[in-house]
Amino acid sequence: MNWRKYFTSPAPTTAWLLDGDVIAAVRRDGDGSLHCAVEAMPQGVCDVGPVGIQTVNRDRLSTALGAVQGRIDGARRAAAVVPTGWIRTHLFQFSDLPRRQSELDQVVRWRLKKLLPVLPSELRVSAIPQRASGGQRPLLCMVGVERAIAGLEASFSAVGVELGLITPRLFALASNIDGGSQLVVQQEQGYLSLLLAVDGVPRLVRTKPLASGVGVGPTVLRELQLAHRFIRSDLGVTGEITVVLSAEDTTIRDETTRLLHDQDGFRLAPTIAPPPMLDPGIATRLGDARLAPMLRLAQGGDQ
């Protein structure tokens, strides 16, 4: 999958995770053992709006990052996983793509101008052309507010860490997708995200805001049923689809698992137990839904 070129090779030995509650980092030693540290995210550090993360308090964030870095002694060059809602993702389809990067950038920003309530000049855009499929050339675009992304990078730089990659959880979970038809179903606080790839080419990317509090289970199940019909009828995808499921809410995880078992054509990918860490209490505190994307980056997509 073409976006995998953004997952550095070899895999980074240190991966970070940030969200509204915690800052965590995992470091992989040469023998494969893992060290992890976690710190509470200070209140009011990151402001999230309709285009994802909008502002960052660099001083307060770098202080918290420094506390984690001091305990883990992570690598200077690292990757960071952020909530899916911090970065917007769009999958555009073109019959043909401009060859010049400047022209491609203009076309993408023109489309984004119609979709997002900010000036295109205020955005950082990563446009990743994909292999042609069905006479169309997909273009995967990850978009963030420039001042906020720069703020994240500057905060890490202040503690001696250079971010080679900033990615939403959804794409960290997809870092080992290759052949066949695979669907990543990822639920986190406030969002449900879906990513379908067929033979390594993304065919569907969808992120739906979820209401806070209880009662979101039926919404998730309804979205999955709608997505299944769209995948089969509109996209024409046949055959078995392997599903990678990640859900913070255990009720949603269990209900989704039952739905997938009852739905013909879906095969749930087996859950892989995380490798032991020096402090197992940290793994319990983070939970599988937050730990798995970070481990996939640190282990090159093998977890």
N, C-alpha and C positions, 0 to 999 in steps of 0.2 A: 504494500500500500504506500503510495507516494508520500503521505504525511509522515511516514516512519523515518524519512531522512532528517526530520527534526528531532528524532530521538537519537542522541549522539551515539556514535559507535567508536570505541566500546561504550557500554552503558556507563552513565555517571556513577561514581562510587557513593555519592551522597545525593539524596533526594529530600526535598522539603515539602511540607504540606501547610497551607494556611487556610483558615476559614474564620467565620465570625467568632468562634469559641477558642480555638487552640492554634498554636504554632508548634510544629513537630518536625523532626529531621531524623532520617535513618542513614547510617553509614555502613557500607559493606566492606569488610576486610578481604584480604587476598585469599583467605581460606574459606570465604563464604559466610562467616559469622556476621551477625548484624548487631549494631549498637543503635539505640534510639533514645531520644530525649524529647520532652514535651514541656510547653509553657503555655499558660493561659494567654489568650489574645487580649490585650488591654482594651477597655471599652473606648469606643469612638475613634479608633485608629483608622478604620477604612469606612468610607461612605459609598454605599451601593445604590445606583439609580437605574433608570430605564435602559441605559446602555452598558450596564455592568458597573464595575468598580469605577468611581468618579474621582475620589480624592484619597490621599494617603498622608497621615501624619508621620513624616519620615523620622523625626527624633524619637517618638514613642515606639514606632515599629522597630527601628534599629536597636533600641535598648533591649527589647524582648528577643529579637533575633540573636543579639550578642550573648544573652543568657543561655540560649540553646546551643549556639556554636561553641561556647566555652566548655560545655559539658560533653559535647559529642566530638569535638575536634574534626569537623567535617572538611571535605575537600574544598579547595579554592574555587573550582568550577563545578557547578551543581545544576540540578533541575528542580523546578518548583511546580507543585500541583495546587491549583486554586479551585474554588467552587465553580461549577459550570455556569452559574449566574454572573460570575465576574467578567466573563468574556463572551461576546456574542459570536455565534457561528452561523454561516449561511452557505448553502450549497447552490451555486448558480449553474445553469446549463447554457452552453453556447454551441452554435453550429461550427464556429471557428473562433480562435483566439488570436489577438494581436501578438506578433512575435516580439515587438519591442516592449521592454519592461515598463517604460514610461507610458506607452499607449494602453497597456494592460491595466496599469494603476488608474489611469483616467476612467476607463470603462467601469472598473469595479467601484470607484468612488461615486460615479454617476448613479449607479444602481443603489448604493448604500444611502445616497442623499434622499432617495424616495422611501427608504425603510426605517431610518433612524433619526431621532429628533435632535441631532447635533450636526454642526458643520463637518463635512468630510475632512477639512483641513485639521480638525481637532482629533482625528482618529489615527491610531496605528493599525495598519492593515497588513496581514500576512495572507497572500493569495497563493494557493498551492494547486497548480494544474494537475488534473488526474488523467489517467488513460482513457481514451475515447471509448464510448459504450453506446450502442444503438444509434450511431450517427451523431451523437452529441458529445461534447467535451466538457465534462464536469470541472468546476472550479470551486475548491473548498476555501472559504474565506473565514479567518478568525480576526475579530475586530475588538479593539479596546480603546478607551479614552487615553490619548497619548500622555497627558500629564500624570494620570494614575499609574500607567505601566512604567513610566520613567521614575515615578516615586517608589514603586516596588524595587526596581533595579538599584536605585540610589541607596535605599535602605539596606539592601544586601551588601552593596559595595562598601558601605560604612563599616561592616564587620568583616571585610576581607573576602567576600564571596561574590563571584561573577556568575550570573544566571545565564547558562547556555540555552535554557528552554523554560518557558512559562506555558503551562497547558492546563486546560480544564480537566476535571476528573474523568469526564466521558472519554476523552482521547487518550488519557493515560491507561485506562482500562482496555482500550482498543489497540494498544501498542504491539500486540503479538498477533493481530488479525492478519491472515494471509489469504489462503484459498477457500473455495466454497462460499456458501451464504451464511453470514454471521450477523446477529443482531445483538447489540449491547443495549440493555435496559438498565438505566441508572437513576435511582431516586435519592435525592438528598433534601435537606430542609428547604422547602419552598419551590422545588423544581422536579420535574420528571423529564429525562432526556432519553432519546432513542437514536441509535446510529446503526444503519444497515449497510453492510459492505458485501458485494458480490464479486468473487474472484479478485479481491483486493481493491475494488473500485467502490467508493461511497455512493450509494444510490438514494439514501434518505438520511437526513439529519433533522431532528425535531426536538425542540425544548419547550415545555409547557409549564408555565407558573402554576403552582399548587397553593391552595388556600392553607393558611397556617392552622395548627390545631388538629383535632381529631376529625375523622370522617372523610379523609382523602382517598381511602382505599377504593371505593367505587369509581372515583374519577380516574385513577390509575388503570383499573381493569377496563374501563370503557375506552380509554385511549389506546390500550394494547389491542383491543378488538378492532377498533377503527384502523389502526396501523396495519393489522394483519390483512384486512380486506383491501387496503390500499396497496400493500406489497404484492398481493396475489393478483388483484384485478387491474390496477393502474400501472404498476411497474412490471407485471408479468413474470414475477419471480416464481419459479417452480422448484420442486424438490425440497429436501429437508433443510431447515434453517436452524443452525446452532445458536442458542441464546446464552449470552453472558449476562448474568443478573447480579446487580449490586444495589442493595437497598438499606438505608439507615433505619427505616421503620420495620421492625420485625414482623408486624402484622401484614404490611404490604408485601414484604418478602415472601411470607408463607402463602398469602392469597394468590400472589402472582405465580408462585411455584405450582400451586394446584391448577390454576388456569392453563399454564403451559403444558402440564401433564395431560390435561383433557383436550387440548387443541391439536388436531392432526397437523403434522408437518413441522412441529417444533421439537427440538431436542435440547434439553437444558444441559449446558456444559457442567461437568462435575466441579464441585467446590474443592479448591485446593487449600489445605490447611497451611497457614503461614508458618514459615520456619521459626524455630525458637530464637528468642532474643535474650540478651543478658538480663533485662528487666521485663518479665512477662506482664507485670502490672500495667505497663505502658500500653501494650497491645490491647488489654481489656479496656483501658480508658478510652483509647481511640476507636475501637470497634473495627470490624472487618471492612465496612464500607469506606472508611477513611484510610485504613491501613493498606488495603490492596492496591489502590492506584500508585501510592508512594513506593511500595515494594516492586511493582511492575517496572517502574523506571529504574530503580536501583539494581534490579536483577535482569535488566535487558528484556523485559516482557516474558520471562520464563515463569513467573509466579502465577 
